[in-house]
């Protein structure tokens, strides 16, 4: 018998392990993608995913059904990843996943200048960003947070976030242009 998400969440609030396993199976693959975008490698991403789901299990009674469960879960995953990055401040991480295609469509340029680049070109250019530029770019362009939300998450001013995001986009464009020129020279 297939249960609805609402039924599973209700059962999870009663600490039903079957329901929690079902929620995990439903959302773990998508949330792993979120973890991979923030963390340096797969092992760290898996650790963040596990830690996130432990937090969900412990705190599921705090979910009030006021927004989507997936959004609530994603926020826990992102916050767990950011906390891990703060703890491991000296480490870098990679931004990976199918969501890169969304970056191309979400950029501030409506002429879709990024559509000329391959997914690999985009990934390489993003990975060349500094950690802070990558975090801010990821939170704004992939996760959809606004500058105020990012500023609160990172304990920085909104002006700093706006400047960092602008700089990240400029560096990204520059990295992509360099990549394009390399490809053209090699042809």
TORDOSE-451463 format. One record per residue (C-alpha): residue number from 1; residue in three letters; x, y, z. Coordinates in nm, 3 decimals, padded with zeros to 5 digits, always signed. Each point is the difference from the previous one (the first is absolute). Example, Ala and Ser with C-alpha at 12.3 -4.5 7.8 and 13.67 -1.06 7.14 Angstrom:
// TORDOSE-451463
pos:1 | code:ALA | u:+01.230 | v:-00.450 | w:+00.780
pos:2 | code:SER | u:+00.137 | v:+00.344 | w:-00.066
// end
This chain:
// TORDOSE-451463
pos:1 | code:UNK | u:+00.000 | v:+00.000 | w:+00.000
pos:2 | code:UNK | u:+00.139 | v:+00.338 | w:-00.105
pos:3 | code:UNK | u:-00.016 | v:+00.279 | w:+00.256
pos:4 | code:UNK | u:-00.021 | v:+00.369 | w:-00.074
pos:5 | code:UNK | u:+00.278 | v:+00.232 | w:+00.108
pos:6 | code:UNK | u:-00.234 | v:+00.148 | w:+00.259
pos:7 | code:UNK | u:-00.073 | v:-00.344 | w:+00.147
pos:8 | code:UNK | u:+00.370 | v:-00.084 | w:+00.011
pos:9 | code:UNK | u:+00.086 | v:+00.328 | w:+00.173
pos:10 | code:UNK | u:-00.275 | v:-00.056 | w:+00.255
pos:11 | code:UNK | u:+00.135 | v:-00.351 | w:+00.068
pos:12 | code:UNK | u:+00.355 | v:+00.137 | w:+00.024
pos:13 | code:UNK | u:-00.116 | v:+00.242 | w:+00.268
pos:14 | code:UNK | u:-00.100 | v:-00.311 | w:+00.197
pos:15 | code:UNK | u:+00.356 | v:-00.135 | w:-00.058
pos:16 | code:UNK | u:-00.117 | v:-00.271 | w:-00.244
pos:17 | code:UNK | u:+00.325 | v:-00.133 | w:-00.148
pos:18 | code:UNK | u:-00.171 | v:-00.148 | w:-00.307
pos:19 | code:UNK | u:-00.142 | v:+00.340 | w:-00.087
pos:20 | code:UNK | u:+00.335 | v:+00.168 | w:+00.056
pos:21 | code:UNK | u:+00.173 | v:-00.253 | w:-00.230
pos:22 | code:UNK | u:-00.265 | v:+00.074 | w:-00.264
pos:23 | code:UNK | u:+00.062 | v:+00.377 | w:+00.034
pos:24 | code:UNK | u:+00.374 | v:-00.064 | w:-00.023
pos:25 | code:UNK | u:-00.039 | v:-00.209 | w:-00.317
pos:26 | code:UNK | u:-00.225 | v:+00.267 | w:-00.148
pos:27 | code:UNK | u:+00.233 | v:+00.295 | w:+00.060
pos:28 | code:UNK | u:+00.355 | v:-00.129 | w:+00.053
pos:29 | code:UNK | u:+00.101 | v:-00.002 | w:-00.370
pos:30 | code:UNK | u:-00.111 | v:+00.359 | w:-00.058
pos:31 | code:UNK | u:+00.153 | v:+00.121 | w:+00.328
pos:32 | code:UNK | u:+00.324 | v:-00.180 | w:-00.086
pos:33 | code:UNK | u:+00.019 | v:+00.228 | w:-00.304
pos:34 | code:UNK | u:-00.029 | v:+00.300 | w:+00.231
pos:35 | code:UNK | u:+00.275 | v:-00.140 | w:+00.224
pos:36 | code:UNK | u:+00.230 | v:-00.061 | w:-00.297
pos:37 | code:UNK | u:-00.030 | v:+00.362 | w:-00.110
pos:38 | code:UNK | u:+00.137 | v:+00.119 | w:+00.331
pos:39 | code:UNK | u:+00.248 | v:-00.261 | w:+00.112
pos:40 | code:UNK | u:+00.350 | v:-00.081 | w:-00.123
pos:41 | code:UNK | u:-00.059 | v:-00.368 | w:-00.073
pos:42 | code:UNK | u:-00.258 | v:-00.275 | w:+00.005
pos:43 | code:UNK | u:+00.096 | v:-00.127 | w:+00.347
pos:44 | code:UNK | u:-00.052 | v:+00.344 | w:+00.156
pos:45 | code:UNK | u:-00.329 | v:+00.035 | w:-00.189
pos:46 | code:UNK | u:-00.116 | v:-00.337 | w:+00.132
pos:47 | code:UNK | u:+00.093 | v:+00.106 | w:+00.354
pos:48 | code:UNK | u:-00.199 | v:+00.322 | w:-00.036
pos:49 | code:UNK | u:-00.295 | v:-00.193 | w:-00.143
pos:50 | code:UNK | u:+00.000 | v:-00.241 | w:+00.295
pos:51 | code:UNK | u:+00.038 | v:+00.279 | w:+00.253
pos:52 | code:UNK | u:-00.285 | v:+00.189 | w:-00.168
pos:53 | code:UNK | u:-00.236 | v:-00.295 | w:+00.016
pos:54 | code:UNK | u:+00.087 | v:-00.057 | w:+00.365
pos:55 | code:UNK | u:-00.100 | v:+00.363 | w:+00.063
pos:56 | code:UNK | u:-00.321 | v:-00.058 | w:-00.195
pos:57 | code:UNK | u:-00.080 | v:-00.311 | w:+00.208
pos:58 | code:UNK | u:+00.063 | v:+00.184 | w:+00.327
pos:59 | code:UNK | u:-00.180 | v:+00.321 | w:-00.103
pos:60 | code:UNK | u:-00.281 | v:-00.119 | w:-00.227
pos:61 | code:UNK | u:-00.257 | v:+00.106 | w:+00.257
pos:62 | code:UNK | u:+00.109 | v:+00.360 | w:-00.073
pos:63 | code:UNK | u:-00.120 | v:-00.029 | w:-00.361
pos:64 | code:UNK | u:-00.335 | v:+00.186 | w:-00.004
pos:65 | code:UNK | u:-00.117 | v:-00.075 | w:-00.357
pos:66 | code:UNK | u:+00.013 | v:+00.373 | w:-00.076
pos:67 | code:UNK | u:+00.219 | v:-00.049 | w:-00.306
pos:68 | code:UNK | u:+00.113 | v:-00.298 | w:-00.199
pos:69 | code:UNK | u:+00.169 | v:-00.277 | w:+00.194
pos:70 | code:UNK | u:+00.270 | v:-00.014 | w:-00.266
pos:71 | code:UNK | u:+00.075 | v:+00.369 | w:+00.054
pos:72 | code:UNK | u:+00.022 | v:-00.053 | w:+00.376
pos:73 | code:UNK | u:+00.229 | v:-00.299 | w:-00.050
pos:74 | code:UNK | u:+00.216 | v:+00.186 | w:-00.254
pos:75 | code:UNK | u:+00.049 | v:+00.285 | w:+00.247
pos:76 | code:UNK | u:+00.125 | v:-00.249 | w:+00.261
pos:77 | code:UNK | u:+00.239 | v:-00.155 | w:-00.254
pos:78 | code:UNK | u:+00.136 | v:+00.338 | w:-00.113
pos:79 | code:UNK | u:+00.045 | v:+00.120 | w:+00.358
pos:80 | code:UNK | u:+00.175 | v:-00.325 | w:+00.096
pos:81 | code:UNK | u:+00.232 | v:+00.034 | w:-00.299
pos:82 | code:UNK | u:+00.077 | v:+00.364 | w:+00.083
pos:83 | code:UNK | u:+00.074 | v:-00.091 | w:+00.362
pos:84 | code:UNK | u:+00.233 | v:-00.276 | w:-00.117
pos:85 | code:UNK | u:+00.176 | v:+00.245 | w:-00.233
pos:86 | code:UNK | u:+00.039 | v:+00.248 | w:+00.285
pos:87 | code:UNK | u:+00.149 | v:-00.276 | w:+00.215
pos:88 | code:UNK | u:+00.238 | v:-00.099 | w:-00.279
pos:89 | code:UNK | u:+00.071 | v:+00.359 | w:-00.108
pos:90 | code:UNK | u:+00.330 | v:-00.086 | w:-00.165
pos:91 | code:UNK | u:-00.148 | v:-00.255 | w:-00.240
pos:92 | code:UNK | u:-00.139 | v:+00.072 | w:-00.344
pos:93 | code:UNK | u:-00.306 | v:-00.164 | w:-00.152
pos:94 | code:UNK | u:-00.153 | v:-00.059 | w:-00.339
pos:95 | code:UNK | u:-00.327 | v:+00.108 | w:-00.155
pos:96 | code:UNK | u:-00.133 | v:-00.288 | w:-00.206
pos:97 | code:UNK | u:-00.326 | v:-00.140 | w:-00.129
pos:98 | code:UNK | u:-00.270 | v:+00.037 | w:-00.258
pos:99 | code:UNK | u:-00.104 | v:+00.329 | w:+00.157
pos:100 | code:UNK | u:+00.281 | v:+00.167 | w:-00.196
pos:101 | code:UNK | u:-00.232 | v:+00.008 | w:-00.297
pos:102 | code:UNK | u:-00.237 | v:+00.210 | w:+00.211
pos:103 | code:UNK | u:+00.285 | v:+00.246 | w:+00.063
pos:104 | code:UNK | u:+00.016 | v:+00.069 | w:-00.370
pos:105 | code:UNK | u:-00.368 | v:+00.093 | w:-00.005
pos:106 | code:UNK | u:-00.002 | v:+00.192 | w:+00.329
pos:107 | code:UNK | u:+00.283 | v:+00.241 | w:-00.073
pos:108 | code:UNK | u:-00.069 | v:+00.371 | w:-00.005
pos:109 | code:UNK | u:+00.062 | v:+00.012 | w:-00.377
pos:110 | code:UNK | u:-00.316 | v:-00.069 | w:-00.193
pos:111 | code:UNK | u:+00.190 | v:-00.059 | w:-00.324
pos:112 | code:UNK | u:+00.116 | v:-00.334 | w:+00.147
pos:113 | code:UNK | u:+00.368 | v:+00.062 | w:-00.069
pos:114 | code:UNK | u:+00.081 | v:-00.317 | w:+00.195
pos:115 | code:UNK | u:-00.189 | v:-00.231 | w:-00.233
pos:116 | code:UNK | u:+00.305 | v:-00.005 | w:-00.227
pos:117 | code:UNK | u:+00.192 | v:-00.194 | w:+00.266
pos:118 | code:UNK | u:-00.010 | v:-00.367 | w:+00.085
pos:119 | code:UNK | u:-00.088 | v:-00.131 | w:+00.342
pos:120 | code:UNK | u:+00.367 | v:-00.095 | w:+00.045
pos:121 | code:UNK | u:+00.108 | v:+00.357 | w:-00.085
pos:122 | code:UNK | u:-00.247 | v:+00.137 | w:+00.255
pos:123 | code:UNK | u:+00.112 | v:-00.244 | w:+00.269
pos:124 | code:UNK | u:+00.368 | v:+00.075 | w:-00.057
pos:125 | code:UNK | u:-00.060 | v:+00.376 | w:+00.008
pos:126 | code:UNK | u:-00.204 | v:-00.024 | w:+00.322
pos:127 | code:UNK | u:+00.258 | v:-00.222 | w:+00.167
pos:128 | code:UNK | u:+00.261 | v:+00.270 | w:-00.065
pos:129 | code:UNK | u:-00.192 | v:+00.244 | w:+00.220
pos:130 | code:UNK | u:+00.131 | v:+00.059 | w:+00.351
pos:131 | code:UNK | u:-00.189 | v:-00.172 | w:+00.280
pos:132 | code:UNK | u:-00.192 | v:+00.313 | w:+00.101
pos:133 | code:UNK | u:-00.091 | v:+00.088 | w:-00.359
pos:134 | code:UNK | u:-00.112 | v:-00.358 | w:-00.059
pos:135 | code:UNK | u:-00.210 | v:-00.012 | w:+00.318
pos:136 | code:UNK | u:-00.175 | v:+00.330 | w:-00.073
pos:137 | code:UNK | u:-00.050 | v:-00.088 | w:-00.368
pos:138 | code:UNK | u:-00.141 | v:-00.341 | w:+00.095
pos:139 | code:UNK | u:-00.236 | v:+00.140 | w:+00.264
pos:140 | code:UNK | u:-00.127 | v:+00.277 | w:-00.229
pos:141 | code:UNK | u:-00.011 | v:-00.162 | w:-00.343
pos:142 | code:UNK | u:-00.074 | v:-00.363 | w:+00.081
pos:143 | code:UNK | u:-00.173 | v:+00.001 | w:+00.337
pos:144 | code:UNK | u:-00.190 | v:+00.321 | w:-00.073
pos:145 | code:UNK | u:+00.077 | v:+00.185 | w:+00.323
pos:146 | code:UNK | u:-00.018 | v:+00.378 | w:-00.011
pos:147 | code:UNK | u:+00.286 | v:+00.223 | w:+00.117
pos:148 | code:UNK | u:-00.158 | v:+00.061 | w:+00.341
pos:149 | code:UNK | u:-00.038 | v:-00.375 | w:+00.065
pos:150 | code:UNK | u:+00.358 | v:-00.069 | w:-00.112
pos:151 | code:UNK | u:+00.129 | v:+00.285 | w:+00.217
pos:152 | code:UNK | u:-00.177 | v:-00.146 | w:+00.301
pos:153 | code:UNK | u:+00.129 | v:-00.352 | w:-00.070
pos:154 | code:UNK | u:+00.359 | v:+00.114 | w:-00.041
pos:155 | code:UNK | u:-00.007 | v:+00.280 | w:+00.261
pos:156 | code:UNK | u:+00.103 | v:+00.259 | w:-00.259
pos:157 | code:UNK | u:-00.155 | v:+00.325 | w:-00.118
pos:158 | code:UNK | u:-00.234 | v:+00.004 | w:-00.298
pos:159 | code:UNK | u:+00.241 | v:+00.236 | w:-00.179
pos:160 | code:UNK | u:+00.279 | v:-00.255 | w:+00.043
pos:161 | code:UNK | u:-00.225 | v:-00.273 | w:-00.142
pos:162 | code:UNK | u:-00.105 | v:+00.216 | w:-00.297
pos:163 | code:UNK | u:+00.364 | v:+00.085 | w:-00.072
pos:164 | code:UNK | u:+00.110 | v:-00.360 | w:+00.035
pos:165 | code:UNK | u:-00.277 | v:-00.123 | w:-00.230
pos:166 | code:UNK | u:+00.080 | v:+00.265 | w:-00.259
pos:167 | code:UNK | u:+00.370 | v:-00.087 | w:+00.019
pos:168 | code:UNK | u:-00.074 | v:-00.374 | w:-00.024
pos:169 | code:UNK | u:-00.209 | v:+00.053 | w:-00.315
pos:170 | code:UNK | u:+00.271 | v:+00.219 | w:-00.157
pos:171 | code:UNK | u:+00.270 | v:-00.256 | w:+00.079
pos:172 | code:UNK | u:-00.223 | v:-00.276 | w:-00.133
pos:173 | code:UNK | u:-00.049 | v:+00.190 | w:-00.327
pos:174 | code:UNK | u:+00.375 | v:+00.057 | w:-00.023
pos:175 | code:UNK | u:+00.075 | v:-00.368 | w:+00.069
pos:176 | code:UNK | u:-00.249 | v:-00.104 | w:-00.266
pos:177 | code:UNK | u:+00.147 | v:+00.244 | w:-00.252
pos:178 | code:UNK | u:+00.349 | v:-00.138 | w:+00.066
pos:179 | code:UNK | u:-00.133 | v:-00.352 | w:-00.048
pos:180 | code:UNK | u:-00.169 | v:+00.101 | w:-00.326
pos:181 | code:UNK | u:+00.322 | v:+00.160 | w:-00.128
pos:182 | code:UNK | u:+00.201 | v:-00.314 | w:+00.086
pos:183 | code:UNK | u:-00.247 | v:-00.212 | w:-00.193
pos:184 | code:UNK | u:+00.013 | v:+00.234 | w:-00.299
pos:185 | code:UNK | u:+00.383 | v:+00.002 | w:-00.005
pos:186 | code:UNK | u:+00.009 | v:-00.379 | w:+00.016
pos:187 | code:UNK | u:-00.230 | v:-00.040 | w:-00.302
// end
